[in-house]
Amino acid sequence: MTVRQEGATARITVAGDGNLEAAAEQVARFLALDIDGREWPAVGERDPIIGAVQRQLPGLRPCGFHSPYEAAAWTVLSQRTRITQAARLRDQLIHRHGQDGAFPAPRQLRTIDLDLPGRKPEYLRAVADAALDGVLDGSSLRDLDAQEAIRQVQQVHGLGPFAAELVVLRGANHPDGVPHHEARLTGEVTEQYGPAATLIEVAETWRPYRTWAAFHLRALRERRTHEIGGGRPA
């Protein structure tokens, strides 16, 4: 699979066995290439703060997980676990049970004898079952209102509110949802809009790209503070 930009057009090329059309659709979804962004500049016109971020980070689009299923699996692996340790657990699963560097498919994950701490094996099997039942289908989650999709995902055993938001907003790459459980985003709203502003209030002007605007604010914060990546603040 390759993705190449030619002027204002992104071209996805896939080859090999399997459902190539579905593979291309999945790539377009997690790269947010299947979203019509022609009205995104208008959000910056309505909200000068977002407009300033757009000028600082031109062309930025949120890249999600490869699928809602993998996002859900990641939330389980990272529960009560350091990110570096969770990444090692994921890499071990891929190395032992994946194919060509891909995370194990739901049907395979359902049957693996998982040597993982706590209730992670139980929750991962629940995630696999949900994926097999179509609960974590990216297109279906996209078709729902973001909050309705989050409520649906939260019915999966082991997935709480934060996990469900991540599955929908970063797994399905839903373009128009508001993350309610991200302290860094809330902090950046206070930083940019003042202490009296709330995320829910300011996000109203971001429709139908609320996820994109939130992503841009987080990117702006990381560029300034390097809270996640480390290093010296800009």
C-alpha positions as CSV (number, residue, x, y, z in Angstrom):
1,M,0.0,0.0,0.0
2,T,1.3,3.5,-0.8
3,V,-0.2,6.9,-0.4
4,R,1.1,9.7,-2.6
5,Q,0.1,13.3,-2.9
6,E,-0.1,14.8,-6.4
7,G,-1.0,18.5,-6.1
8,A,-4.3,18.7,-4.3
9,T,-5.0,15.0,-4.8
10,A,-4.0,12.1,-2.6
11,R,-3.7,8.8,-4.4
12,I,-4.0,5.4,-2.5
13,T,-2.5,2.4,-4.2
14,V,-3.1,-1.1,-2.8
15,A,-2.0,-4.5,-4.1
16,G,-2.1,-8.1,-3.0
17,D,-4.7,-10.6,-2.0
18,G,-7.9,-9.9,-0.1
19,N,-10.5,-7.1,-0.4
20,L,-8.5,-4.3,-1.9
21,E,-11.5,-1.9,-2.0
22,A,-12.1,-2.3,1.7
23,A,-8.3,-1.8,2.4
24,A,-8.3,1.4,0.4
25,E,-11.4,2.6,2.3
26,Q,-9.8,1.8,5.6
27,V,-6.6,3.7,4.7
28,A,-8.7,6.7,3.6
29,R,-10.6,6.6,6.9
30,F,-7.6,6.5,9.2
31,L,-5.9,9.3,7.3
32,A,-9.1,11.4,7.2
33,L,-8.8,11.5,3.4
34,D,-12.5,10.5,3.0
35,I,-13.8,13.7,4.7
36,D,-14.8,16.6,2.6
37,G,-12.8,19.4,4.2
38,R,-13.8,22.2,1.9
39,E,-15.7,23.9,4.7
40,W,-13.0,23.5,7.3
41,P,-11.4,26.9,6.6
42,A,-14.8,28.5,7.5
43,V,-14.4,27.2,11.0
44,G,-11.3,29.3,11.3
45,E,-13.2,32.3,10.0
46,R,-15.8,31.8,12.7
47,D,-13.2,31.2,15.5
48,P,-10.1,33.3,15.2
49,I,-8.2,31.0,17.5
50,I,-8.8,28.0,15.3
51,G,-8.0,30.2,12.3
52,A,-4.6,31.0,13.8
53,V,-3.9,27.3,14.4
54,Q,-4.8,26.5,10.9
55,R,-2.3,29.0,9.6
56,Q,0.4,27.6,11.9
57,L,-0.3,24.0,11.0
58,P,-1.5,24.2,7.3
59,G,-2.9,21.0,5.8
60,L,-2.9,19.1,9.1
61,R,-5.6,16.4,9.4
62,P,-6.1,13.9,12.2
63,C,-4.6,10.5,11.6
64,G,-6.4,7.8,13.6
65,F,-5.8,4.2,14.5
66,H,-5.9,1.7,11.7
67,S,-9.4,0.7,12.8
68,P,-11.8,1.1,15.8
69,Y,-11.0,-2.5,16.7
70,E,-7.3,-1.7,17.1
71,A,-8.1,1.4,19.0
72,A,-10.3,-0.6,21.4
73,A,-7.6,-3.2,21.8
74,W,-5.1,-0.4,22.6
75,T,-7.4,1.1,25.3
76,V,-7.4,-2.3,27.0
77,L,-3.7,-2.8,26.8
78,S,-3.0,0.7,28.1
79,Q,-5.5,0.6,31.0
80,R,-3.6,1.1,34.3
81,T,-0.4,0.6,32.4
82,R,2.5,2.9,31.3
83,I,2.3,3.8,27.6
84,T,5.7,2.2,27.0
85,Q,4.7,-1.0,28.7
86,A,1.4,-1.1,26.8
87,A,3.3,-0.6,23.5
88,R,5.6,-3.6,24.4
89,L,2.5,-5.7,25.1
90,R,1.0,-4.8,21.7
91,D,4.3,-5.4,19.9
92,Q,4.5,-8.9,21.5
93,L,1.0,-9.7,20.4
94,I,1.9,-8.7,16.8
95,H,5.2,-10.6,16.9
96,R,3.7,-13.8,18.2
97,H,0.2,-13.8,16.6
98,G,0.1,-11.1,13.9
99,Q,0.7,-11.5,10.2
100,D,3.0,-9.2,8.2
101,G,3.3,-6.8,11.1
102,A,-0.5,-6.4,11.6
103,F,-2.3,-6.7,14.9
104,P,-4.1,-10.1,15.3
105,A,-7.5,-10.2,13.7
106,P,-10.5,-10.4,16.0
107,R,-11.3,-14.1,15.2
108,Q,-7.7,-15.0,16.1
109,L,-7.5,-12.8,19.1
110,R,-10.7,-14.5,20.4
111,T,-8.9,-17.9,20.6
112,I,-5.4,-16.9,21.7
113,D,-4.2,-17.9,25.2
114,L,-3.4,-14.4,26.3
115,D,-0.7,-14.1,29.0
116,L,-1.5,-10.6,30.1
117,P,-1.9,-8.9,33.4
118,G,-5.2,-8.4,35.3
119,R,-8.4,-8.5,33.3
120,K,-6.8,-7.6,30.0
121,P,-7.4,-11.0,28.4
122,E,-11.1,-10.9,29.4
123,Y,-11.5,-7.4,28.0
124,L,-9.6,-8.1,24.8
125,R,-11.9,-11.1,24.1
126,A,-14.9,-8.8,24.6
127,V,-13.3,-6.4,22.1
128,A,-12.8,-9.2,19.6
129,D,-16.4,-10.3,20.1
130,A,-17.7,-6.8,19.5
131,A,-15.6,-6.5,16.3
132,L,-17.0,-9.8,15.0
133,D,-20.5,-8.7,15.8
134,G,-20.0,-5.4,13.8
135,V,-20.2,-3.1,16.8
136,L,-16.8,-1.7,16.0
137,D,-17.3,-1.2,12.2
138,G,-15.7,2.1,11.3
139,S,-18.3,3.1,8.6
140,S,-21.2,2.3,10.9
141,L,-19.8,4.3,13.7
142,R,-19.1,7.2,11.4
143,D,-22.8,7.1,10.3
144,L,-24.0,7.8,13.8
145,D,-23.9,11.0,15.8
146,A,-20.6,10.9,17.6
147,Q,-22.2,10.8,21.1
148,E,-24.5,8.0,20.0
149,A,-21.5,6.1,18.6
150,I,-19.7,6.6,21.9
151,R,-22.6,5.3,23.9
152,Q,-22.8,2.2,21.6
153,V,-19.1,1.4,22.1
154,Q,-19.3,1.9,25.8
155,Q,-21.6,-1.1,25.9
156,V,-18.5,-3.3,25.1
157,H,-17.3,-5.0,28.3
158,G,-14.2,-3.3,29.7
159,L,-14.5,0.0,27.7
160,G,-15.3,3.0,29.8
161,P,-16.1,6.6,28.7
162,F,-12.5,7.6,27.8
163,A,-11.9,4.4,25.9
164,A,-15.2,4.7,24.0
165,E,-14.3,8.3,22.9
166,L,-10.9,7.2,21.7
167,V,-12.5,4.3,19.7
168,V,-15.0,6.6,17.9
169,L,-12.9,9.8,17.5
170,R,-9.5,8.2,16.8
171,G,-10.5,4.7,15.8
172,A,-13.3,5.5,13.4
173,N,-11.8,9.0,12.9
174,H,-15.3,10.6,13.3
175,P,-14.9,14.2,12.3
176,D,-17.4,15.8,14.5
177,G,-17.2,14.8,18.2
178,V,-16.1,16.5,21.4
179,P,-13.7,14.7,23.7
180,H,-14.9,15.1,27.2
181,H,-12.2,13.2,29.0
182,E,-8.9,14.8,27.8
183,A,-7.3,17.0,30.5
184,R,-4.8,18.5,28.0
185,L,-7.5,19.6,25.7
186,T,-9.5,21.2,28.5
187,G,-6.3,22.9,29.6
188,E,-5.6,24.3,26.2
189,V,-9.2,25.7,25.9
190,T,-8.5,27.6,29.2
191,E,-5.2,28.7,27.8
192,Q,-6.6,30.0,24.5
193,Y,-10.1,31.2,25.4
194,G,-9.8,32.2,29.0
195,P,-10.8,30.6,32.4
196,A,-14.5,31.4,31.9
197,A,-14.7,29.4,28.6
198,T,-15.8,25.8,28.5
199,L,-15.1,23.2,25.8
200,I,-18.7,22.6,25.1
201,E,-19.4,26.3,24.5
202,V,-16.5,27.0,22.2
203,A,-16.9,23.8,20.3
204,E,-20.3,24.8,19.0
205,T,-18.6,27.1,16.4
206,W,-16.4,24.1,15.2
207,R,-19.3,22.0,13.7
208,P,-19.1,19.9,11.6
209,Y,-15.4,19.5,12.4
210,R,-15.3,19.5,16.2
211,T,-12.9,16.5,16.3
212,W,-10.5,18.3,13.9
213,A,-10.5,21.5,15.9
214,A,-9.9,19.7,19.1
215,F,-7.0,17.8,17.4
216,H,-5.5,21.1,16.2
217,L,-5.6,22.6,19.7
218,R,-3.9,19.5,21.2
219,A,-1.3,19.7,18.4
220,L,-0.8,23.4,19.2
221,R,-0.3,22.6,22.9
222,E,2.2,19.8,22.2
223,R,4.1,22.1,19.9
224,R,4.4,24.7,22.7
225,T,4.9,22.4,25.7
226,H,6.2,19.0,24.5
227,E,4.3,17.4,27.3
228,I,4.0,14.1,25.4
229,G,7.1,13.9,23.2
230,G,9.5,15.4,25.7
231,G,12.2,17.9,24.8
232,R,12.3,21.6,25.4
233,P,9.2,23.8,25.0
234,A,9.1,26.0,21.9
